[in-house]
Amino acid sequence: MNAASQNKTVYQDFYGRDFLVTPDVLIPRPETEQLIDAVLNLAGKPYLPGVKPSRNVLPEHPKILDVGTGSGCIAVTLAKLLPNARVYASDVSKPALKVAKKNAETYGTPISFIISHLLEKVKFTPDLIVANLPYVDKDWGWLDRESLSSEPALALYADDHGLALIKQLIVQSSTRKVPRLILEADPCQHQTIIDFAESNNYQLNETRGFILNFTYCYNPQASH
Ligand SMILES: C[S@@+](CC[C@H](N)C(=O)[O-])C[C@H]1O[C@@H](n2cnc3c(N)ncnc32)[C@H](O)[C@@H]1O
C-alpha cells in the first residue's frame, strides 16, 4: 500500500513540477512526459537541449483539450509552457477533476474543466486533443497487480485488449475533424492503433516512446 492509498498528502513530480496525487487519480508516469515533448515540438518550442524543434503547426491561440486529465498533470504543464493556448481538461471522474482543479489552482493556470465521457459533453472542436486514457488489458501476463492496486481501476483498465476508449476517442475526433491527436498507449498496442486511426482519417506523424502523434487527413475511402 502506498502513501496515496493511506490518505496522506502525496506529491509526484511531472515534467519538473510537483502534483498533488490522491487515491482518486493515476500517479503521473515518466513515460507521459514525452507527450509534453510532442506538443512542444508541434508548437515549435524547444523541449530538449540540442534538439531543434519543428516549425509551429498550431494556431496562434490553440484550443488544447486533455481528455482523461486525472491529476491534471498534462493540462497544467501545457498551460504553463504554452501561455498562448486555451487549455481544457476533461474526465469522467468527478473526484479526479477535484484533484486536477487543486493542481491548476496551485500553479495559477486558467484551465476549463469539463466532466464528460470522452467528447460527449465537449461543445467545441479543439485544435489538438491529448489523451492518456486507460489502456491496460487486465489479461496482460506481465501486470504487477499488487503495485497497481492503489490506483483507481477507472484510470487503468479498458476493454477490447485495453483499446476500447482509445478507439472511441479516435472515432469521435474524426467525426469532428479534430486536426491533431496525441495519444499514449503501450508500444505493444501501437500498430493496432495506427491501423485503426488510418481507417478513421488519422495519419501517423511520429511515435516517441509510449506516445503516438496523428494528423487528421480526410480520406474518403476510410471506413468508420
Ligand atoms: C491513465 S489515467 C491518466 C491521468 C493523467 N492524464 C495522467 O496522464 O497521469 C486515465 C484517466 O482517464 C479517465 N477516464 C476513464 N474513463 C474515461 C472516459 N470514458 N472519459 C473520460 N475520462 C475517462 C480516468 O478517470 C483517469 O483519470
The ligand as an ORCA input file, in Angstrom:
! r2SCAN-3c Opt
* xyz 0 1
  C      -4.394      6.713    -17.315
  S      -5.276      7.936    -16.378
  C      -4.391      9.382    -16.920
  C      -4.392     10.522    -15.960
  C      -3.498     11.690    -16.388
  N      -3.916     12.240    -17.649
  C      -2.042     11.263    -16.483
  O      -1.522     11.167    -17.597
  O      -1.437     10.992    -15.440
  C      -6.781      7.978    -17.284
  C      -7.826      8.968    -16.849
  O      -8.946      8.821    -17.744
  C     -10.154      8.919    -17.013
  N     -11.217      8.207    -17.740
  C     -11.552      6.892    -17.680
  N     -12.577      6.640    -18.498
  C     -12.905      7.819    -19.095
  C     -13.900      8.213    -20.031
  N     -14.761      7.325    -20.543
  N     -13.959      9.504    -20.412
  C     -13.095     10.426    -19.897
  N     -12.134     10.109    -18.994
  C     -12.038      8.822    -18.601
  C      -9.835      8.317    -15.655
  O     -10.730      8.781    -14.670
  C      -8.382      8.775    -15.453
  O      -8.338      9.985    -14.745
*
